[in-house]
Amino acid sequence: MNRALKTVPPRCDAVPVGGTGKFRRREQVVRREIAGEFFLIPLCGTPVDMDNVFVLNPLADFIWQRLDGELTQEEIVVEIVEEFDVAAGQAGADAADFIQRLLQNNLAEERA
């Protein structure tokens, strides 16, 4: 999952990710499919700034589509295990890592 989203230095105000947390996509971020690849594109900032475009691997895209603010991280992990036939521990670690990266890049937020 290391290549799911570009690596950025952690922010000091990053929110710790927990299994019972509910997260949602930010409204100002769109997901687009181009030539079979999925991208997250923030709708703010400079449109030509390619540093703000994020490429998703299949697992990251699967998680992204479930960040509706209703499912908990634990529920998403259960779905990952079912869909990708992976151990729950690995699925949980991958989900936590990806969600943390989304939060750090201001692409998702914890539901209040």
HELIX and SHEET records of a PDB file:
HELIX    1   1 MET A   50  ASN A   52  5                                   3    
HELIX    2   2 PRO A   58  ARG A   66  1                                   9    
HELIX    3   3 GLN A   73  PHE A   84  1                                  12    
HELIX    4   4 ALA A   88  GLN A  104  1                                  17    
SHEET    1   A 3 ASP A  68  THR A  72  0                                        
SHEET    2   A 3 LYS A  22  ARG A  25 -1                                        
SHEET    3   A 3 ALA A 108  GLU A 110 -1                                        
SHEET    1   B 3 VAL A  29  ILE A  34  0                                        
SHEET    2   B 3 GLU A  37  PRO A  42 -1                                        
SHEET    3   B 3 PHE A  54  LEU A  56 -1                                        
END                                                                             
